Amino acid sequence: MTTTLTREEIFRLPKTDLHRHLDGAVQPELVIKLAKQLGVKLPTYDLAEFTKLYQITEPKGMPIDQLFQRFAWAIAVMRTPQGLCQAAYEQVLDLARENILYAEIRFAPGYHGVYPAPWYKPTAYEEPLFPIMSLENAVINVLSGLASGIAETGIEVNLTLCIPRESLFAHGPKSVADIAKLAVEFQDWGIVAIDLACDELSHSPYHYAQAFRSTIGSRIRRNPHAGEMGVDAYRLDCIQACITQLHADGLGHALPIWQSDYLMAWARTKNIRIERTPLSPVDGCSLADGHLDVLLDYKVPVVITSDDPVLMRASLTDNWLAALNYHNFGAKEFWQLTANAVNHGFFRSAAQKKRVQQLFVKQGLDRSLLMK
């Protein structure tokens, strides 16, 4: 065991967040403010009452449809250019307040216009109905908001585009191919990866292999959710499919990967980062399930992330504290996990990678832990 860290120390230390959903990180105050400005119907505009409804307080095991429904209010206020841009801008300010020096924010462009989630009914939230935003405009507005926040704070932020699994069945194969194509088109403007998100239990990754393979040869990385839902045998199959068929550069969650020396060796030798959210409310995603210590011992590039910090009521600092305390980790492990993230960030360029490394070295990261 090394020197222990308090919550206050973790909050002040330099951090990364490589798996953070924009629609799971919008503060309830901003949802209410934008709802009033844009004409979004909420069940209440009282902050205390809305927050109770908005954030996840139930124990693990919530049905997946109920879990996703919590995102609908945030998505509703981001289905206009103004709301989407403002939410992205405010997100960067939130990152900077927690001393998160580098982040990769992810969102599903289709949710904000042409390919809405099956559980999002515009008539239930929008009054009057908003004009449908194109995929390109959705991305441009997020990038614009991020750029304003970056200019104000000096931190570095990149963007990942999500392919919701259910989109294939709700809107057809084109809805999946369009996101992969969009990512490649914007690879010079801040898009660094594509993700496969949402209901893993009902939608195997094999259906999406073609779209992910279409990005090979570009600078777009492949960063699907895998091994988050279902029994371990199914989750391990999803992890293997994402590595071998989707050519993953990173995996969101990958909880049971510790059970397979073969998959851990693949992640280690191919530098496939594993993104963990210790305080995830999803059933089967606890600290005890993930064996973070095993991954570190095996030298798998595992990192700590926040996922949906506002909806889950758990900041990145909270997730760090939970992981360190559970495993009796201290400063040594904090810096190693932080170095894992800096070394395996999906940077736009060598110049951006160098800037991020310099930010972290300036705040205490040992340069010897960094990969060239």
PyMOL commands that set and color helices and strands:
alter all, ss='L'
color gray80, all
select helices_A, chain A and resi 7-12+22-24+28-38+47-54+64-69+72-77+81-97+109-112+122-125+135-153+167-171+173-185+205-213+232-244+255-259+261-269+287-290+292-297+316-326+331-343+350-362+367-369
alter helices_A, ss='H'
color red, helices_A
select strands_A, chain A and resi 15-21+100-107+156-164+191-197+221-222+225-226+250-253+273-276+302-304
alter strands_A, ss='S'
color yellow, strands_A
deselect
rebuild
show_as cartoon
